[in-house]
Amino acid sequence: MVGATDRCRVCDEPLTPGATFCPHCGARVEGDIDDDAAMTGRVADDKRSRGMWLFVAAVVAIVAIVAVVAIALATTSGGGSGNAPSTSVSPATHPPATTSRPPTTRPPVTTPRST
């Protein structure tokens, strides 16, 4: 598979005959065209796999950010639930509101005088 004059493609050190891995750097020795094609396919698959993992990580990060923002908005006052924020008012400083009618702006009714 490997001749006596062959050298490692990674570190350019001489390889021993029949070596599968470089004794200096540990790189796999690529002996024939089929190994080269297989290695190229593996590198392409590795890049595609890394790209997919990066995409999945980005989607997970975006979903997490949206969830945190939604929770933060829901827990703050006026969080869209339709309930007004509550206030605490002591009855001693603020008497209860009366239920009387508001004054009207209509003029008073008068009757004509007889002469």
C-alpha positions as CSV (number, residue, x, y, z in Angstrom):
1,M,0.0,0.0,0.0
2,V,2.7,2.5,1.0
3,G,6.2,2.4,-0.6
4,A,9.5,3.2,1.2
5,T,9.7,6.6,-0.3
6,D,6.2,7.7,0.5
7,R,5.7,10.7,2.8
8,C,2.9,11.8,5.0
9,R,0.5,14.2,3.3
10,V,0.0,16.1,6.6
11,C,3.5,16.5,8.1
12,D,5.7,15.3,5.2
13,E,7.6,12.8,7.3
14,P,8.7,9.5,5.7
15,L,6.3,6.6,6.1
16,T,7.2,3.0,6.8
17,P,6.0,0.4,4.2
18,G,2.5,-0.8,4.9
19,A,1.7,1.9,7.4
20,T,-1.9,2.9,7.9
21,F,-1.2,5.9,10.1
22,C,1.8,8.3,10.2
23,P,4.1,7.5,13.1
24,H,4.9,11.2,13.5
25,C,1.5,13.0,13.5
26,G,-1.0,10.1,13.5
27,A,-2.7,11.1,10.3
28,R,-4.3,8.3,8.3
29,V,-2.3,7.2,5.3
30,E,-4.4,7.5,2.1
31,G,-3.2,4.9,-0.2
32,D,-5.4,4.8,-3.3
33,I,-8.0,6.9,-5.1
34,D,-10.9,5.1,-3.4
35,D,-9.6,6.2,0.0
36,D,-9.2,9.8,-1.3
37,A,-12.8,9.8,-2.5
38,A,-14.1,8.3,0.8
39,M,-12.1,10.9,2.7
40,T,-13.5,13.8,0.6
41,G,-17.0,12.5,1.2
42,R,-16.4,12.3,4.9
43,V,-15.1,15.9,5.0
44,A,-18.1,17.1,3.1
45,D,-20.4,15.1,5.4
46,D,-18.6,16.6,8.5
47,K,-19.1,20.2,7.1
48,R,-22.7,19.5,6.4
49,S,-23.2,18.0,9.8
50,R,-21.5,21.0,11.5
51,G,-23.7,23.4,9.5
52,M,-26.8,21.5,10.6
53,W,-25.8,21.6,14.2
54,L,-25.1,25.4,13.9
55,F,-28.5,25.9,12.4
56,V,-30.2,23.9,15.1
57,A,-28.3,25.8,17.8
58,A,-29.4,29.1,16.3
59,V,-33.1,28.1,16.2
60,V,-32.9,26.9,19.8
61,A,-31.3,30.1,20.9
62,I,-34.0,32.2,19.1
63,V,-36.8,30.2,20.7
64,A,-35.2,30.6,24.1
65,I,-34.9,34.3,23.7
66,V,-38.5,34.6,22.5
67,A,-39.7,32.6,25.5
68,V,-37.8,34.7,28.0
69,V,-39.1,37.9,26.5
70,A,-42.7,36.6,26.5
71,I,-42.4,35.5,30.2
72,A,-40.9,38.9,31.1
73,L,-43.8,40.8,29.4
74,A,-46.4,38.5,31.0
75,T,-45.0,39.1,34.5
76,T,-44.7,42.9,34.3
77,S,-47.6,45.2,35.1
78,G,-50.1,45.5,32.2
79,G,-48.9,42.2,30.8
80,G,-51.8,42.0,28.4
81,S,-54.1,39.9,30.6
82,G,-56.7,42.6,30.7
83,N,-56.4,43.2,34.4
84,A,-55.3,46.6,35.6
85,P,-52.4,46.6,38.0
86,S,-53.5,46.6,41.6
87,T,-52.8,49.5,43.9
88,S,-52.9,49.4,47.7
89,V,-54.8,52.4,49.2
90,S,-55.4,52.6,52.9
91,P,-59.0,53.6,53.8
92,A,-57.7,56.0,56.5
93,T,-56.1,58.3,53.9
94,H,-58.7,57.9,51.2
95,P,-62.4,57.7,52.1
96,P,-64.6,55.4,50.0
97,A,-66.1,56.9,47.0
98,T,-69.8,58.0,47.1
99,T,-72.4,56.6,44.8
100,S,-74.4,59.8,44.4
101,R,-75.3,61.2,41.0
102,P,-73.1,63.7,39.4
103,P,-74.5,67.2,39.1
104,T,-76.4,68.1,35.9
105,T,-75.7,71.1,33.8
106,R,-79.4,71.6,33.0
107,P,-80.9,75.0,34.2
108,P,-83.4,74.7,37.1
109,V,-87.1,74.5,36.2
110,T,-89.0,77.8,36.8
111,T,-92.7,78.5,36.7
112,P,-94.1,81.8,35.3
113,R,-95.5,84.3,37.7
114,S,-99.0,85.4,37.4
115,T,-99.8,89.2,37.5
